[in-house]
């Protein structure tokens, strides 16, 4: 396994301020960048030049993860008030109420035209249709802290169980399979479907990346800095995946074979969280300290 540290071209685009807390970022159906501002309780739309428009959600809503839905709108989790939010590209908002104590975190469009989310405080995976119908599937573990979700290559949704130290799969019929991780205390968080037909995930507690095939084979790849606390991961259309090192203040890339390259961020302690790959194959990263990082490979 190759371990390299390089200085890629990275620029930072200041946003609304340090207190807003940019947390997740995705490319919307309009080609713009859409972000959650977790501390401000807002959703933001950012242009490539840094122009920003924001929409307040609700007091104490704590929007976390945002994704493009199957209906040309953006959907996001409201971890503070147990809702799934929806916003159109012109800023019209609506929300779907969840049971109290759900604590939704990760969200992704599933293979069935619905949105699937991780109920991190309720030991469940949830499904919400674009017209607002909610179904919740209890998990066979208590206190597992389901965190992030991703549509897999096998007509299923995959998810991480941060405190149960496992990666799970849920079929469209609600059947759940759990895969314990080889490393104790790995504490998986982000997960994504790679272009290699496998799921890739980060182990924030172990300083590793993981890869799991649809049949359950797991490989783990230690990072150069085991204290880097990797947080989010997204597939690279050119091959491999990009990920953030929250504790290491870096952006990393892993090839399908496990070769890792890391890139230092310009500003110390910038707290990189979510990231996305734009259509031009550049990488955008939400920095919780109040900016976007733009990496050109």
SULDABEL-V13354 format. One record per pair of residues at least 12 apart in sequence whose ideal C-beta (glycine too) atoms are under 7 Angstrom apart, sorted by the first residue. I is the first residue (numbers start at 1). GAP is how many residues later the second one is. Records with the same first field share a line. If there is no record, write none. Layout:
BEGIN
I: GAP ; GAP
END
This chain:
BEGIN
1: 220 ; 257 ; 258 ; 259
2: 257 ; 258
3: 221 ; 257
4: 257
5: 219 ; 257
6: 255 ; 257
7: 256 ; 257
8: 255 ; 287 ; 288 ; 289
9: 287
10: 253 ; 255 ; 256 ; 283 ; 284 ; 285
11: 283
12: 254 ; 255 ; 279 ; 281
13: 37 ; 278 ; 279 ; 281
14: 36 ; 276 ; 277
15: 29 ; 31 ; 37 ; 275 ; 276 ; 277
16: 36 ; 38
17: 273
18: 271 ; 272
19: 20 ; 21
20: 17 ; 19 ; 20 ; 22 ; 270
21: 16 ; 17 ; 18 ; 19 ; 267
22: 13 ; 15 ; 264 ; 265 ; 266 ; 268 ; 270
23: 13 ; 15 ; 41 ; 250 ; 251 ; 263 ; 265
24: 12 ; 40 ; 41 ; 42 ; 249 ; 250 ; 262
25: 249 ; 250 ; 251 ; 259 ; 261 ; 267
26: 40 ; 41 ; 42 ; 250
27: 41 ; 249 ; 251
28: 40 ; 46 ; 61
29: 39 ; 43 ; 60
30: 59
32: 13 ; 14 ; 15
33: 13 ; 251
34: 32 ; 40
35: 31 ; 251
36: 27 ; 28 ; 29 ; 30 ; 40
37: 17
38: 24 ; 25 ; 26
41: 15 ; 16 ; 17 ; 18 ; 19 ; 20 ; 21 ; 22
42: 12 ; 13 ; 14 ; 15
43: 12 ; 14 ; 20 ; 33 ; 44
46: 246
55: 32 ; 36 ; 38
57: 21 ; 28
58: 23
60: 20 ; 21
61: 17 ; 19 ; 20
62: 16 ; 17 ; 18
63: 13 ; 14 ; 15 ; 22
64: 13 ; 15 ; 41
65: 12 ; 40 ; 41 ; 42
67: 40 ; 41 ; 42
69: 40 ; 46 ; 61
70: 39 ; 43 ; 60
71: 59
73: 13 ; 14 ; 15
74: 13
75: 32 ; 40
76: 31
77: 27 ; 28 ; 30 ; 40
78: 17 ; 26
79: 24 ; 25 ; 26
82: 16 ; 17 ; 18 ; 19 ; 20 ; 22
83: 12 ; 13 ; 14 ; 15
84: 12 ; 14 ; 20 ; 23 ; 31 ; 33 ; 44
96: 32 ; 36 ; 38
98: 28 ; 36
101: 20 ; 21
102: 17 ; 19 ; 20
103: 16 ; 17 ; 18 ; 19
104: 13 ; 14 ; 15
105: 13 ; 15 ; 42 ; 43
106: 12 ; 41 ; 42 ; 43
107: 42
108: 41 ; 42 ; 43
109: 42
110: 41 ; 47
111: 40 ; 44
112: 60
114: 13 ; 14 ; 15
115: 13
116: 33 ; 41
117: 32
118: 28 ; 29 ; 30 ; 31 ; 41
119: 17 ; 27
120: 25 ; 26 ; 27
123: 15 ; 16 ; 18 ; 19 ; 21
124: 12 ; 13 ; 14 ; 15
125: 12 ; 14 ; 21 ; 24 ; 32 ; 34 ; 45
137: 33 ; 37 ; 39
139: 29 ; 37
140: 36 ; 38
141: 20 ; 23 ; 37
143: 20
144: 17 ; 19 ; 20
145: 16 ; 17 ; 18
146: 13 ; 15
147: 13 ; 15 ; 42
148: 12 ; 41 ; 42 ; 43
150: 41 ; 42 ; 43 ; 49
151: 42
152: 17 ; 41 ; 47 ; 62
153: 40 ; 44 ; 61
154: 60
155: 17
156: 13 ; 14 ; 15
157: 13
158: 33 ; 41
159: 32
160: 28 ; 29 ; 31 ; 41
162: 25 ; 26 ; 27
165: 15 ; 16 ; 19 ; 20 ; 21 ; 22
166: 12 ; 13 ; 14 ; 15
167: 12 ; 14 ; 21 ; 24 ; 34 ; 45
179: 33 ; 37 ; 39
181: 29 ; 37
182: 36 ; 38
183: 20 ; 23 ; 25 ; 37
185: 20 ; 21
186: 17 ; 19 ; 20 ; 22
187: 16 ; 17 ; 18
188: 13 ; 14 ; 15 ; 22
189: 13 ; 15 ; 42
190: 12 ; 41 ; 42 ; 43 ; 53
191: 42
192: 41 ; 42 ; 43 ; 49
193: 42
194: 41 ; 47 ; 62
195: 40 ; 42 ; 44
196: 60
198: 13 ; 14 ; 15
199: 13
200: 33 ; 41
201: 32
202: 28 ; 29 ; 31 ; 41
203: 27
204: 25 ; 26 ; 27
207: 15 ; 16 ; 18 ; 19 ; 20 ; 21
208: 12 ; 13 ; 14 ; 15
209: 12 ; 14 ; 21 ; 34 ; 45
221: 33 ; 37 ; 39
223: 37
224: 36 ; 38
225: 23
227: 20
228: 17 ; 19 ; 20 ; 22
229: 16 ; 17 ; 18
230: 13 ; 14 ; 15
231: 13 ; 15 ; 42
232: 12 ; 41 ; 42 ; 43
234: 41 ; 42 ; 43
236: 17 ; 41
237: 40 ; 44
238: 43
239: 16 ; 17
240: 13 ; 14 ; 15 ; 16
241: 13
242: 33 ; 35 ; 41
244: 28 ; 29 ; 31 ; 41
245: 17 ; 27
246: 25 ; 26 ; 27
249: 15 ; 16 ; 19 ; 20 ; 21 ; 23
250: 12 ; 13 ; 14 ; 15
251: 12 ; 14 ; 21 ; 32 ; 34 ; 42 ; 44
263: 32
265: 28
270: 17 ; 19 ; 21
271: 16 ; 17 ; 18
272: 13 ; 15 ; 21
273: 13 ; 15
274: 12
281: 16
282: 12 ; 13 ; 14
283: 12
END
